[in-house]
Amino acid sequence: GGFLGKRMARNQLLRGFIILALLAVVSGQFFVNLGDKKKEGGTGAEIDAKKGGSDGSVGPAGGAVADQATQVQEDWAAFIKWFRSNGGIISSKLTVKVRNGRQGVYFKERMRRGETIVSFPRNLRLDEKTAMKGKAGHIFQRLKNEDAFPDLIVILHLVHERSLGKDSFWNPYFSLLRSNYNNIMSLTEPQMKTLLRRPGCENTYNLGVMMRRTFNNFYEYYKKNVETWAPPEFLFSRDDLMWGFNTLVTCGWGQQGGNGDKLMVPFSDIPNHRRESAQKASNRGFISAAKEYQAGEELTFDYGLLNDAVLAYYGQPTPDCRGLKR
């Protein structure tokens, strides 16, 4: 009965993710943090950049901004070195900058159409397989043997590697990921009710409800089935797991088999989203310039069918998001 119950629970979670995906495709609304009156220089659905503030800004004024800009450049240089040393190819014409309170990838010089922007090495994919191969592989193997949902394994893998700091193989990649997310998960219950009362926002509200329910299922499973036997290095707070959940939901890709299990592909999730961008998002093979880029131009990705809801659900920052559209 216990095994059957776990299997049924896992199937319910899987169905929940399928429903989320369908809602994301059909929803035509964009999410904006209710009560946010800061429109100048903002994006409506802002995500806090690395070391950013809760209001969507990237840091304080004055010397602290310059210090942070220097840190971002150092993090980018470390990422490039790490990415290339592990078989990746990435153009030297790219850099990372913070503009208008958000971090983005920009061209340092002109790039002609057809030039290679990035080539992804197959060994740099953070997923269930890399979790099994790491030093904590025995922990993840036990979770798999106990029929834990695969996405929970990847979430715990993310949180564990992040807790290792500079001792993690993935640290250069994590340094460019956001530490805070101002997406629909951050809304209070009164704000959710306000969102529901807005005309045409029912799908966005449903996304928030489903997303919270999915995380609560993950967290409940962790408390009951992992925390009770996990070693000290695997005892995480709710906020830790929320970061892992938001990171995987925001940056993760579906596995090629189409079973809903996710993986992280370094760099594919660093450029921002822009509707109708010339570049289409991809996590396989390589990406070449779809047009000629000029120095100072931002590299952005178009997420195809997910355009209408990707900002609402995943919280990707983009100048195209000005609150609720159409």
C-alpha positions in Angstrom: 0.0 0.0 0.0 2.9 2.4 0.8 4.5 1.9 -2.6 1.2 2.4 -4.4 0.5 5.5 -2.4 3.9 7.0 -3.3 3.3 6.1 -6.9 -0.1 7.8 -6.9 1.3 10.8 -5.2 4.1 11.0 -7.8 1.6 10.7 -10.6 -0.5 13.5 -9.1 2.5 15.8 -9.0 3.4 14.9 -12.6 -0.2 15.8 -13.6 0.2 19.0 -11.8 3.3 19.9 -13.8 1.5 19.0 -17.0 -1.4 21.3 -16.1 1.1 24.1 -15.3 2.6 23.7 -18.7 -0.7 23.9 -20.4 -1.8 26.9 -18.4 1.5 28.6 -19.3 0.8 28.1 -23.0 -2.8 29.3 -23.0 -2.4 32.2 -20.5 -2.3 35.6 -22.1 -1.5 37.6 -19.0 1.6 39.0 -17.5 2.4 39.1 -13.8 3.3 42.3 -11.9 3.8 42.5 -8.2 0.7 44.2 -7.0 1.2 47.6 -5.4 4.5 48.2 -7.2 4.3 51.8 -8.4 7.9 52.0 -9.6 7.6 52.0 -13.4 10.5 54.1 -14.3 13.5 52.0 -15.3 11.6 48.9 -14.1 10.2 45.9 -15.9 6.9 45.2 -14.1 7.9 41.6 -13.4 11.4 42.2 -12.1 13.5 39.5 -10.6 16.1 40.5 -8.1 19.5 40.1 -9.6 22.3 38.5 -7.8 22.8 40.3 -4.4 19.8 42.4 -5.4 17.2 44.1 -3.3 13.6 43.0 -2.7 12.3 45.9 -4.8 13.9 44.6 -8.0 16.9 46.9 -7.9 20.3 45.5 -8.1 22.0 47.4 -5.4 22.5 50.8 -3.6 23.8 53.9 -5.3 27.3 55.3 -5.3 30.4 53.3 -4.7 28.4 50.1 -3.9 27.1 50.1 -7.4 30.6 50.3 -8.8 31.7 47.6 -6.5 28.8 45.4 -7.6 29.6 46.0 -11.3 33.1 44.9 -10.6 31.9 41.8 -8.8 29.6 40.9 -11.7 32.5 41.2 -14.2 34.6 39.0 -11.9 31.8 36.4 -11.7 31.4 36.5 -15.5 35.2 36.0 -16.1 35.2 33.1 -13.7 32.1 31.6 -15.4 33.7 31.9 -18.9 36.9 30.2 -17.7 35.0 27.4 -16.1 32.6 27.0 -19.1 35.5 26.8 -21.6 37.6 24.5 -19.4 34.8 22.0 -19.4 34.5 21.9 -23.2 32.1 24.8 -23.9 32.5 27.4 -26.5 31.4 31.0 -25.8 32.0 34.1 -27.8 34.6 36.6 -26.4 32.3 39.4 -27.7 29.8 38.8 -24.8 29.8 40.4 -21.4 27.4 40.8 -18.5 26.2 44.2 -17.3 23.6 45.6 -15.0 21.3 48.2 -16.6 18.1 49.7 -15.2 18.2 47.4 -12.2 18.6 44.1 -14.1 21.4 41.9 -15.1 21.8 41.0 -18.8 24.1 39.7 -21.4 25.5 42.3 -23.9 27.7 42.4 -26.9 31.0 44.2 -26.5 31.5 44.5 -30.2 29.7 43.8 -33.5 28.8 40.2 -34.2 27.9 39.1 -37.7 25.0 36.9 -38.5 25.9 33.2 -38.3 28.8 33.6 -35.9 28.7 31.2 -32.9 27.4 32.7 -29.7 27.7 29.6 -27.6 28.2 25.8 -27.9 27.0 23.7 -25.0 29.1 20.8 -23.8 27.1 17.7 -22.9 28.9 17.2 -19.6 27.7 20.6 -18.2 24.1 19.7 -17.4 22.9 19.8 -13.9 20.3 17.1 -13.5 19.5 13.8 -11.7 22.5 12.1 -13.4 25.0 14.6 -12.1 23.4 14.3 -8.6 24.0 10.6 -8.7 27.7 11.0 -9.7 28.5 13.5 -7.0 29.9 13.0 -3.5 26.3 12.9 -2.2 25.3 10.4 -4.8 24.3 7.8 -2.2 21.7 10.3 -0.8 20.1 10.8 -4.2 20.2 7.1 -5.0 18.2 6.4 -1.8 15.7 9.1 -2.8 15.4 7.5 -6.2 15.0 4.0 -4.7 12.2 5.4 -2.5 10.5 6.7 -5.7 11.0 10.4 -4.9 9.8 12.7 -7.7 12.8 13.4 -10.0 12.3 17.2 -9.9 12.7 17.0 -6.1 16.0 15.3 -6.5 17.2 18.1 -8.8 16.0 20.8 -6.4 17.9 19.2 -3.5 20.9 18.8 -5.8 20.8 22.5 -6.5 20.3 23.5 -2.9 23.1 21.2 -1.7 25.6 22.4 -4.3 24.8 26.0 -3.5 25.4 25.3 0.2 28.9 24.2 -0.6 29.9 27.6 -1.9 33.3 27.7 -3.6 33.7 24.0 -2.9 31.0 23.2 -5.4 32.0 22.4 -9.0 29.0 24.5 -10.1 29.9 27.6 -8.1 31.0 29.7 -11.2 27.6 29.0 -12.7 25.7 29.6 -9.5 27.4 33.0 -9.0 25.5 34.3 -12.0 22.1 33.0 -10.9 19.7 35.1 -9.0 19.6 34.8 -5.2 16.1 36.2 -4.9 13.0 35.8 -7.0 10.1 38.4 -7.1 7.7 36.2 -9.0 4.1 35.0 -8.3 5.3 32.9 -5.3 6.1 36.1 -3.4 2.5 37.4 -3.4 0.7 37.4 -0.1 -2.8 35.9 0.2 -4.5 39.4 0.1 -2.5 40.2 -3.0 -3.5 36.9 -4.6 -7.2 37.8 -3.9 -6.6 41.2 -5.4 -5.1 39.5 -8.5 -8.2 37.3 -8.8 -10.5 40.3 -8.8 -8.7 41.9 -11.7 -10.4 41.4 -15.1 -8.9 38.7 -17.2 -6.4 37.5 -14.5 -8.0 34.1 -13.6 -5.4 32.1 -15.5 -2.5 34.0 -13.8 -4.2 33.4 -10.4 -4.5 29.7 -11.2 -0.9 29.6 -12.1 0.0 31.0 -8.7 -2.3 28.6 -6.9 -0.9 25.6 -8.7 2.7 26.7 -8.3 2.2 27.1 -4.5 0.5 23.7 -4.2 3.3 22.0 -6.1 5.9 23.6 -3.8 4.0 22.7 -0.7 3.8 19.1 -1.9 7.6 19.0 -2.4 8.2 20.6 1.0 5.8 18.2 2.8 7.5 15.2 1.1 10.9 16.6 2.2 9.9 17.0 5.8 8.3 13.6 6.1 10.5 11.4 3.9 14.0 13.1 3.7 14.6 15.3 6.8 13.9 12.4 9.2 17.1 10.5 8.0 19.2 13.0 6.1 22.7 13.9 7.2 23.3 17.5 8.6 24.5 18.8 5.2 21.0 17.9 3.8 19.0 19.7 6.4 17.6 22.7 4.6 15.2 25.5 5.5 11.9 26.2 3.7 13.6 29.3 2.2 16.5 27.2 0.9 14.1 24.8 -0.8 12.0 27.7 -2.1 15.1 29.1 -3.8 15.8 25.7 -5.4 12.2 25.4 -6.5 12.1 28.9 -8.0 15.5 28.3 -9.7 14.5 25.1 -11.3 11.1 26.4 -12.4 12.6 29.6 -13.8 15.7 28.2 -15.4 15.1 24.4 -15.9 14.6 22.7 -19.2 12.5 19.5 -19.8 14.4 16.4 -20.5 14.4 15.2 -24.1 12.3 12.2 -23.2 9.4 14.5 -22.4 8.7 13.0 -18.9 8.8 16.4 -17.1 12.1 15.8 -15.4 14.2 19.0 -15.5 17.8 19.9 -16.0 19.9 23.0 -15.8 22.1 24.1 -18.7 24.6 26.8 -17.8 24.4 30.0 -19.9 21.1 29.0 -21.6 19.3 30.6 -18.7 21.4 33.8 -18.2 20.2 36.0 -21.1 16.9 37.7 -20.5 13.7 37.0 -22.3 12.2 39.4 -24.9 9.1 38.8 -27.0 9.9 38.5 -30.7 13.6 38.4 -30.2 15.6 37.2 -33.2 17.3 34.5 -31.0 15.2 31.5 -30.0 15.9 29.9 -26.7 17.8 26.6 -26.9 19.6 24.3 -24.5 21.1 21.8 -27.0 24.0 21.9 -29.5 24.9 25.5 -30.2 23.4 28.9 -30.8 24.6 31.2 -33.6 23.7 34.8 -34.2 20.3 35.0 -35.9 21.1 38.6 -37.0 23.9 41.1 -36.9 24.4 42.6 -33.5 26.0 45.9 -32.7 28.2 46.8 -29.7 26.1 47.5 -26.6 23.1 45.5 -27.8 21.6 43.0 -25.4 21.4 39.3 -26.2 17.8 38.2 -25.4 16.0 34.9 -26.1 12.4 34.3 -27.4 10.6 31.4 -25.7 8.2 30.7 -28.5 4.8 29.5 -27.4 5.6 30.4 -23.8 5.9 34.1 -24.6 2.5 35.1 -23.2 2.9 33.5 -19.8 6.6 33.1 -19.3 6.8 36.4 -17.5 3.7 35.7 -15.4 4.8 32.3 -14.3 8.6 32.3 -14.5 9.2 35.9 -13.7 11.7 36.6 -16.4 12.7 40.3 -16.5 12.2 42.1 -19.9 11.5 45.6 -21.1 8.4 44.2 -22.8 6.6 43.5 -19.5 4.7 46.6 -18.4 2.2 44.9 -16.0 -0.8 43.1 -17.4 -0.9 43.2 -21.2 -4.0 42.6 -23.4 
